Amino acid sequence: MRIESAKAKKEMQGKLDLLKNYEDDKTKRDFYLGQLSHSVLSAIDALRMVNQEIPILEYMQVLKEKEAAGEKIEERKLPPSGPLKVMHLTKDNIHQLPYLMS
């Protein structure tokens, strides 16, 4: 979703750069509509980022309150991961490299 939004904003900016020097009414209207669309996409992106930050800030507030009350804060521990797999790359399996990296 985020990549699509970034691509749409970049495409819109490219169109705006092409349209900003024209003088006829239709092109001016397209330019202003493009500016509005670009602004809307930017606002939606900003709102999405704010929505992602809210749980983080709430968690930080809870941690500050616990620390002020003298409670012990437990650190979150990640589950242990398994051992890494060794893969020897040869000329025969080099085409698998992009799949191994993901």
C-alpha positions as MATLAB code, in Angstrom:
seq = 'MRIESAKAKKEMQGKLDLLKNYEDDKTKRDFYLGQLSHSVLSAIDALRMVNQEIPILEYMQVLKEKEAAGEKIEERKLPPSGPLKVMHLTKDNIHQLPYLMS';
ca = [
       0.000    0.000    0.000;
       2.777    2.372    0.905;
       4.774    1.604   -2.224;
       1.710    2.199   -4.393;
       1.142    5.534   -2.683;
       4.751    6.592   -3.222;
       4.566    5.611   -6.899;
       1.305    7.540   -7.334;
       2.789   10.630   -5.679;
       5.903   10.442   -7.853;
       3.835   10.016  -11.007;
       1.592   12.911   -9.997;
       4.630   15.127   -9.356;
       5.974   14.299  -12.814;
       2.657   15.261  -14.405;
       2.575   18.497  -12.420;
       6.058   19.394  -13.598;
       4.916   18.985  -17.203;
       1.688   20.959  -16.776;
       2.883   23.967  -14.773;
       4.219   25.973  -17.740;
       1.107   25.829  -19.960;
      -1.299   28.739  -20.292;
      -4.572   27.321  -21.677;
      -7.513   26.831  -19.316;
      -7.827   23.060  -19.641;
      -4.171   22.515  -18.813;
      -4.377   24.924  -15.878;
      -7.405   23.045  -14.562;
      -5.556   19.733  -14.911;
      -2.583   21.261  -13.106;
      -4.692   22.442  -10.164;
      -6.567   19.142   -9.973;
      -3.222   17.374   -9.967;
      -2.005   19.581   -7.137;
      -5.135   18.736   -5.156;
      -4.654   15.019   -5.791;
      -1.024   15.241   -4.735;
      -1.999   17.058   -1.543;
      -4.668   14.475   -0.749;
      -2.181   11.628   -1.210;
       0.307   13.404    1.047;
      -2.341   13.976    3.727;
      -3.452   10.336    3.638;
       0.158    9.208    3.948;
       0.697   11.526    6.928;
      -2.463   10.220    8.633;
      -1.343    6.645    8.082;
       1.997    7.402    9.724;
       0.266    9.074   12.680;
      -1.941    6.009   13.136;
       1.191    3.860   13.262;
       2.823    6.118   15.847;
      -0.121    6.206   18.294;
       0.378    2.666   19.735;
       4.100    3.312   20.117;
       3.493    6.548   22.015;
       0.868    4.876   24.217;
       3.327    2.116   25.069;
       6.025    4.666   25.864;
       3.577    6.477   28.181;
       2.797    3.232   30.019;
       6.518    2.582   30.461;
       7.062    6.090   31.874;
       4.184    5.649   34.308;
       5.506    2.283   35.478;
       8.984    3.738   35.897;
       7.621    6.695   37.885;
       5.662    4.323   40.133;
       8.828    2.326   40.775;
       7.591   -0.826   39.081;
      10.059   -3.121   37.437;
       9.829   -3.011   33.664;
      10.232   -6.338   31.966;
      12.122   -6.324   28.726;
      10.507   -8.009   25.790;
      12.512  -10.976   24.657;
      12.309  -12.404   21.182;
      11.850  -16.140   20.857;
      15.103  -17.927   20.080;
      15.684  -18.504   16.422;
      16.922  -21.734   14.968;
      20.403  -22.275   13.621;
      21.319  -20.684   10.320;
      21.452  -22.864    7.258;
      24.632  -22.976    5.224;
      24.122  -22.855    1.479;
      27.000  -23.309   -0.908;
      26.541  -21.377   -4.117;
      27.718  -23.005   -7.275;
      27.226  -22.213  -10.931;
      24.281  -24.616  -10.966;
      22.266  -23.012   -8.137;
      23.239  -19.339   -8.453;
      19.821  -18.624   -9.994;
      18.266  -19.425   -6.572;
      20.070  -16.506   -4.879;
      17.158  -14.003   -4.940;
      14.874  -16.603   -3.338;
      17.428  -17.427   -0.652;
      17.823  -13.783    0.388;
      14.123  -13.227    1.151;
];
